[in-house]
Amino acid sequence: MNLSFQRVLIFTMLVILTPTPQLLAGGSYKSKKSAVAAPIDTRFLVQGIDVRSGTLEIKHMRDAKSPPTTYRVDALTELTVNGARSTLDKVTVGMQVVDFVERDFDTLDRLRVCTATALPTVVTKKPTKKKK
């Protein structure tokens, strides 16, 4: 074996087998607390309605910084509210958009909305006190 190869091999083994300061202090590689991520809001919500002009604003809640998109709703738009065929005046701000299909860039061909569902909440276990 080449002398430089032996040195590289010994150095590599020392690096692999050397314990970290965390292990020397009696710790482990496992984290003691797991971080719980906040739920991501992926809903589309109705942000604004103008029945006179026949327009509707839809906002994707995941991208909070972008403005809502305005769509026109005309007589050909198939509109469903809570599973029943309806009209634009029955849609209220805050309803959740289940499905929508654009006819062109600013007119909806189909819109299905329902009462908004709540975001899932993160439940964390509280430590229990041991009885003596």
C-alpha positions in Angstrom: 0.0 0.0 0.0 1.1 3.5 -0.7 2.0 5.6 2.4 -0.2 8.5 1.4 -3.2 6.1 0.8 -2.7 4.7 4.3 -2.7 8.2 5.8 -5.9 9.1 4.0 -7.5 5.9 5.2 -6.5 6.4 8.8 -7.6 10.0 8.8 -11.0 9.0 7.3 -11.5 6.3 9.9 -10.6 8.8 12.7 -13.2 11.3 11.5 -15.9 8.7 11.2 -15.3 7.1 14.6 -14.7 10.2 16.6 -17.7 10.9 18.8 -19.4 14.4 18.6 -19.4 16.7 21.6 -23.1 16.0 22.0 -22.4 12.3 22.5 -19.5 13.0 24.9 -21.9 15.1 27.1 -24.2 12.1 27.4 -26.7 13.2 24.7 -28.0 11.3 21.7 -28.6 12.1 18.1 -32.3 12.1 18.6 -33.9 15.5 19.2 -35.7 15.9 22.5 -38.5 18.0 21.1 -40.0 17.7 17.7 -41.1 20.9 16.0 -44.7 21.0 15.0 -45.3 22.9 11.8 -48.4 25.1 11.6 -51.0 23.8 9.1 -50.8 25.3 5.7 -54.0 26.9 4.4 -54.6 25.6 0.9 -58.2 26.8 0.6 -59.6 29.1 -2.0 -62.0 31.6 -0.4 -64.5 34.1 -1.7 -63.1 37.5 -0.8 -65.5 39.9 -2.4 -68.8 39.9 -4.4 -70.5 42.5 -6.5 -73.9 41.2 -7.6 -74.7 44.3 -9.7 -71.6 43.9 -11.9 -71.6 40.1 -11.7 -68.0 39.9 -10.3 -66.5 37.7 -7.7 -63.1 37.8 -6.0 -61.4 34.5 -5.2 -58.3 34.4 -3.0 -55.9 31.4 -2.6 -55.1 31.5 1.1 -51.7 29.8 0.7 -50.3 32.8 -1.1 -51.3 35.5 1.4 -49.3 38.3 -0.2 -50.9 38.1 -3.7 -54.1 39.9 -4.4 -57.4 38.1 -5.0 -58.4 37.2 -8.6 -61.5 38.9 -10.0 -63.8 36.8 -12.2 -67.1 37.6 -14.0 -70.1 35.5 -13.5 -72.7 35.6 -16.3 -75.9 33.8 -17.2 -74.0 30.9 -18.7 -72.0 30.2 -15.5 -73.1 27.1 -13.7 -73.2 28.1 -10.0 -73.6 25.7 -7.1 -73.9 26.7 -3.4 -73.7 24.0 -0.8 -74.5 21.3 -3.4 -77.6 23.0 -4.8 -77.9 25.1 -8.0 -78.0 28.7 -7.1 -77.4 32.3 -8.1 -74.6 34.8 -7.3 -76.6 36.6 -4.6 -76.6 33.4 -2.5 -72.8 33.4 -2.4 -71.3 35.1 0.7 -67.9 36.4 1.5 -65.8 33.8 3.3 -67.3 30.8 1.5 -64.9 28.1 0.4 -64.4 27.5 -3.3 -64.6 23.8 -4.0 -64.2 23.9 -7.7 -64.1 26.5 -10.5 -63.5 26.4 -14.2 -62.5 29.4 -16.3 -64.2 29.9 -19.6 -61.6 32.5 -20.5 -59.2 34.6 -18.5 -61.8 36.5 -16.5 -65.1 34.7 -16.8 -66.1 31.5 -14.9 -67.8 28.6 -16.7 -68.5 26.7 -13.4 -68.3 27.7 -9.8 -69.0 25.4 -6.8 -68.8 27.0 -3.3 -69.7 25.8 0.2 -69.5 26.9 3.8 -65.8 27.2 4.7 -64.2 24.5 6.7 -61.9 25.4 9.5 -58.2 24.8 9.4 -57.0 21.7 11.2 -55.7 22.5 14.6 -52.5 21.1 16.0 -53.1 19.3 19.3 -50.1 18.9 21.5 -50.1 16.6 24.5 -49.6 18.3 27.8 -47.3 16.6 30.2 -49.1 14.7 32.9 -48.0 14.9 36.5 -47.1 11.7 38.1 -48.9 10.8 41.4 -46.8 9.7 44.2 
